[in-house]
Amino acid sequence: MSTQITTAFVQQFSNTITLLAQQRGSKLRGSVREESVTGEKGFFDQIGSVAAQKKVSRHADTPLVETPHSRRMVTMDTYEWADLIDDSDKVKLLADPTSTYAQAAAAAISRSIDDEIIAAATGSSSTGKSGSGSQALTKTIANGSADMTVAKLLEAKELMDESDVDPSIPRHIVVAPDQITALLNTTEVKSSDFNTVKALANGQINSFLGFNFITSTRLAKAGNIRKCFAWAQDGIVLAMGKDVMARIEERADKSYSTQVYYCATFGSSRMEEEKVVSIDCDESA
């Protein structure tokens, strides 16, 4: 056989382009209160609880009870993503990358939505008539040199119950994968808890102790401390100024290359301190 036959060897290339591992859709958008907002900023008025006064005599004066009002402000930000695909590149490729670029763009916007919600949940909220005030999160559970435990989940539940958070409002908790592993490793002493968490890790259920579990790798982490949080659904608002918009079209100023463009305008805020609980977890424990 000729020694030059190697020049005829065939190289096979894929005729598709695949996305690498990444979070594609928003994991948190469906678990918060969503409102439509027009303008640069959105304001949400609130009314606090009041107490009724006991009538102590006949024909007594009508009591006037001042109803407490408060306000939260959400600042709207626009997120964009765009990339160009030259027609000459398409000729050189077996696959047209346009649709894959669009998928990557949609995934990027979705992750930004989650980032806004995460930052709003445990950060300072803008308050007052003009939004110039600031309110820090008040309900926190220290890491205690421990990762996620059943005791921390029970404490989060108790904090919400003590604040009279309506039990009919769906409750959620977002954790990193490490916290699910930690729960599996710390609940073996209670077979019922262990079986429940094992089913949670296997995807057979998504709730435990009244919380719907959401796993995210985008939670803030300082050193070994991961900041997880639990919340009642209406305790966090996602204000949508402009939902995700996509444009895939030629650009004459770029030699008629195809531009894939995605954008969205949104913001988020914690609405009530009573409905959000921050849970610090030591992932080195």
C-alpha positions as CSV (number, residue, x, y, z in Angstrom):
1,M,0.0,0.0,0.0
2,S,1.3,3.5,-0.9
3,T,2.9,5.4,2.0
4,Q,1.1,8.5,0.7
5,I,-2.4,7.1,1.3
6,T,-2.5,9.2,4.5
7,T,-3.3,12.3,2.4
8,A,-6.6,10.6,1.6
9,F,-7.5,10.1,5.3
10,V,-10.9,11.8,6.1
11,Q,-11.4,14.3,8.9
12,Q,-15.0,14.4,10.2
13,F,-16.4,17.6,11.6
14,S,-19.6,18.1,13.5
15,N,-22.3,19.8,11.5
16,T,-23.9,21.3,14.6
17,I,-22.7,23.8,17.2
18,T,-23.6,22.9,20.8
19,L,-23.7,25.1,23.9
20,L,-21.3,24.3,26.7
21,A,-22.6,23.6,30.2
22,Q,-24.4,26.7,31.5
23,Q,-27.6,27.8,33.2
24,R,-30.0,28.5,30.3
25,G,-33.2,29.8,31.8
26,S,-34.0,31.9,34.9
27,K,-34.4,29.8,37.9
28,L,-35.9,32.5,40.2
29,R,-38.2,34.5,37.9
30,G,-41.2,32.3,38.5
31,S,-40.7,32.3,42.3
32,V,-41.1,36.1,42.9
33,R,-43.8,38.7,42.5
34,E,-43.5,40.1,38.9
35,E,-44.8,43.5,38.0
36,S,-44.8,45.6,34.9
37,V,-43.1,49.0,35.2
38,T,-42.9,51.9,32.8
39,G,-40.2,54.4,33.4
40,E,-36.7,54.7,34.8
41,K,-37.8,53.8,38.4
42,G,-40.7,51.9,39.8
43,F,-42.4,52.7,43.1
44,F,-44.5,50.2,45.1
45,D,-46.7,51.6,47.9
46,Q,-47.4,49.5,51.0
47,I,-49.7,49.6,54.0
48,G,-48.7,48.1,57.4
49,S,-50.7,46.4,60.0
50,V,-53.1,48.4,62.3
51,A,-54.8,47.5,65.6
52,A,-58.5,47.9,66.3
53,Q,-59.5,49.9,69.5
54,K,-61.9,48.5,72.0
55,K,-65.1,50.5,72.5
56,V,-65.3,51.2,76.3
57,S,-68.5,53.3,76.5
58,R,-71.8,54.1,74.7
59,H,-71.8,57.0,72.3
60,A,-68.0,57.2,72.5
61,D,-66.1,59.3,69.9
62,T,-65.1,57.4,66.8
63,P,-61.4,56.5,67.1
64,L,-59.1,57.5,64.3
65,V,-56.3,55.1,63.7
66,E,-53.5,56.3,61.4
67,T,-52.7,53.7,58.8
68,P,-49.0,53.3,58.3
69,H,-47.8,53.8,54.7
70,S,-44.4,52.9,53.2
71,R,-42.8,52.7,49.8
72,R,-40.2,50.7,48.0
73,M,-38.3,51.8,44.9
74,V,-36.9,49.7,42.1
75,T,-34.3,51.1,39.7
76,M,-34.6,49.7,36.2
77,D,-31.5,48.6,34.3
78,T,-31.2,47.5,30.7
79,Y,-29.1,44.4,29.9
80,E,-27.9,43.8,26.3
81,W,-26.1,41.1,24.4
82,A,-25.0,41.2,20.8
83,D,-22.6,39.4,18.4
84,L,-21.9,39.4,14.7
85,I,-21.7,36.5,12.3
86,D,-20.0,37.3,9.0
87,D,-21.4,35.8,5.9
88,S,-17.9,34.7,5.0
89,D,-17.7,32.8,8.3
90,K,-20.9,30.9,7.4
91,V,-19.3,29.7,4.2
92,K,-16.4,28.3,6.1
93,L,-18.5,26.5,8.7
94,L,-20.6,23.4,8.2
95,A,-23.2,24.7,10.6
96,D,-24.9,28.1,10.8
97,P,-24.2,29.4,14.3
98,T,-27.0,31.9,14.3
99,S,-29.5,29.8,16.3
100,T,-26.9,28.8,18.8
101,Y,-25.9,32.4,19.3
102,A,-29.5,33.2,20.0
103,Q,-29.7,30.5,22.6
104,A,-26.5,31.8,24.3
105,A,-27.9,35.3,24.3
106,A,-31.2,34.3,25.9
107,A,-29.4,32.3,28.5
108,A,-27.2,35.3,29.4
109,I,-30.2,37.6,29.9
110,S,-31.9,34.9,32.0
111,R,-28.9,34.7,34.3
112,S,-28.8,38.4,34.7
113,I,-32.5,38.3,35.9
114,D,-31.4,35.8,38.6
115,D,-28.4,38.0,39.5
116,E,-30.7,41.0,40.0
117,I,-33.1,39.0,42.2
118,I,-30.3,37.5,44.3
119,A,-28.7,41.0,44.9
120,A,-32.1,42.5,45.9
121,A,-33.0,39.7,48.2
122,T,-30.1,40.2,50.7
123,G,-29.0,43.8,49.8
124,S,-30.3,47.1,50.9
125,S,-33.7,48.2,49.7
126,S,-34.5,51.7,48.6
127,T,-37.4,53.2,50.7
128,G,-39.3,56.4,51.3
129,K,-41.3,58.8,49.1
130,S,-38.4,59.4,46.7
131,G,-36.6,56.1,47.3
132,S,-33.7,58.0,49.1
133,G,-34.0,55.8,52.2
134,S,-32.3,52.5,52.8
135,Q,-33.4,49.4,54.5
136,A,-31.0,46.5,55.3
137,L,-32.1,42.9,55.6
138,T,-33.0,42.2,59.3
139,K,-33.6,38.4,59.4
140,T,-30.3,36.5,59.1
141,I,-29.1,33.1,60.3
142,A,-25.3,33.1,61.0
143,N,-23.2,30.3,59.5
144,G,-22.2,29.0,63.0
145,S,-19.2,27.2,61.4
146,A,-21.8,24.8,59.8
147,D,-23.1,24.3,56.3
148,M,-26.8,23.9,55.6
149,T,-28.6,21.9,58.3
150,V,-32.2,21.0,59.1
151,A,-31.9,23.2,62.2
152,K,-31.2,26.2,60.0
153,L,-34.2,25.4,57.8
154,L,-36.4,25.1,60.9
155,E,-35.1,28.4,62.2
156,A,-35.9,30.1,58.9
157,K,-39.4,28.7,59.0
158,E,-39.8,29.8,62.6
159,L,-38.7,33.4,61.8
160,M,-41.3,33.6,59.0
161,D,-44.0,32.1,61.2
162,E,-43.2,34.5,64.1
163,S,-43.7,37.4,61.6
164,D,-47.2,36.0,60.7
165,V,-46.2,35.5,57.1
166,D,-49.4,34.0,55.5
167,P,-48.7,30.2,55.2
168,S,-50.8,30.2,52.0
169,I,-48.1,32.2,50.2
170,P,-45.6,29.9,48.5
171,R,-42.2,29.8,50.3
172,H,-38.9,29.2,48.5
173,I,-35.3,28.7,49.3
174,V,-32.3,28.9,47.0
175,V,-29.2,27.0,47.8
176,A,-26.0,25.9,46.0
177,P,-25.3,22.2,45.2
178,D,-23.0,22.0,48.2
179,Q,-26.0,22.7,50.6
180,I,-27.9,19.7,49.2
181,T,-24.9,17.5,49.8
182,A,-24.5,18.9,53.3
183,L,-28.1,18.1,54.1
184,L,-27.7,14.5,52.9
185,N,-24.6,14.2,55.1
186,T,-26.2,15.7,58.3
187,T,-29.6,14.1,58.3
188,E,-28.8,10.4,58.4
189,V,-29.6,10.3,62.2
190,K,-33.2,11.1,61.3
191,S,-34.3,8.6,58.8
192,S,-37.4,10.5,57.8
193,D,-35.5,13.7,57.2
194,F,-32.7,11.8,55.3
195,N,-35.2,10.0,53.0
196,T,-36.9,13.4,52.2
197,V,-33.6,15.1,51.4
198,K,-32.4,12.1,49.4
199,A,-35.6,12.4,47.3
200,L,-35.0,16.1,47.0
201,A,-31.4,15.5,45.7
202,N,-32.6,12.9,43.3
203,G,-35.2,15.3,41.9
204,Q,-38.2,13.2,43.0
205,I,-39.6,16.1,45.1
206,N,-38.7,19.8,45.3
207,S,-39.9,20.7,48.7
208,F,-38.9,20.2,52.3
209,L,-40.2,21.8,55.5
210,G,-42.6,23.9,53.4
211,F,-39.9,25.4,51.2
212,N,-39.6,24.8,47.5
213,F,-36.0,24.2,46.8
214,I,-34.1,25.9,44.0
215,T,-30.5,25.1,43.3
216,S,-28.3,27.9,41.9
217,T,-24.6,28.3,41.4
218,R,-24.9,32.1,41.2
219,L,-25.3,32.8,45.0
220,A,-22.8,35.1,46.5
221,K,-19.8,33.5,48.3
222,A,-17.2,35.2,50.5
223,G,-14.4,32.9,51.3
224,N,-16.1,29.7,52.4
225,I,-19.4,31.4,53.3
226,R,-22.2,30.9,50.8
227,K,-25.2,33.3,51.3
228,C,-28.4,31.3,50.7
229,F,-31.8,32.8,51.4
230,A,-35.4,31.8,51.9
231,W,-38.4,33.9,51.0
232,A,-42.2,34.1,50.7
233,Q,-43.1,34.6,47.0
234,D,-44.4,38.2,47.3
235,G,-41.5,39.3,49.5
236,I,-39.4,40.0,46.5
237,V,-40.5,41.9,43.4
238,L,-39.2,41.6,39.8
239,A,-40.1,44.8,37.9
240,M,-40.1,44.2,34.2
241,G,-39.8,47.4,32.2
242,K,-39.3,45.6,28.9
243,D,-39.3,41.8,28.6
244,V,-36.7,40.0,26.6
245,M,-36.5,41.3,23.0
246,A,-34.6,39.5,20.2
247,R,-33.5,40.8,16.9
248,I,-31.6,38.8,14.3
249,E,-31.0,40.8,11.2
250,E,-28.4,42.1,8.7
251,R,-26.3,45.2,9.4
252,A,-25.4,47.2,6.4
253,D,-22.7,49.1,8.3
254,K,-21.0,45.7,9.1
255,S,-20.7,44.4,5.5
256,Y,-24.2,42.9,5.9
257,S,-23.1,40.6,8.7
258,T,-25.9,39.0,10.7
259,Q,-26.2,40.5,14.2
260,V,-27.8,38.5,17.0
261,Y,-29.1,41.0,19.5
262,Y,-31.0,40.4,22.8
263,C,-32.0,42.9,25.5
264,A,-34.3,43.4,28.5
265,T,-35.0,46.1,31.1
266,F,-35.7,45.0,34.6
267,G,-35.0,45.6,38.3
268,S,-35.7,43.9,41.6
269,S,-36.2,44.8,45.3
270,R,-37.0,43.1,48.6
271,M,-40.5,44.2,49.5
272,E,-40.6,43.1,53.2
273,E,-37.9,42.2,55.7
274,E,-40.3,39.8,57.4
275,K,-40.6,37.7,54.3
276,V,-36.9,37.1,53.5
277,V,-34.4,35.2,55.6
278,S,-30.7,35.1,54.8
279,I,-28.9,31.8,55.7
280,D,-25.1,31.8,55.7
281,C,-23.5,28.4,55.2
282,D,-19.9,27.5,55.8
283,E,-19.0,25.2,52.9
284,S,-15.7,24.2,54.5
285,A,-17.5,22.6,57.5
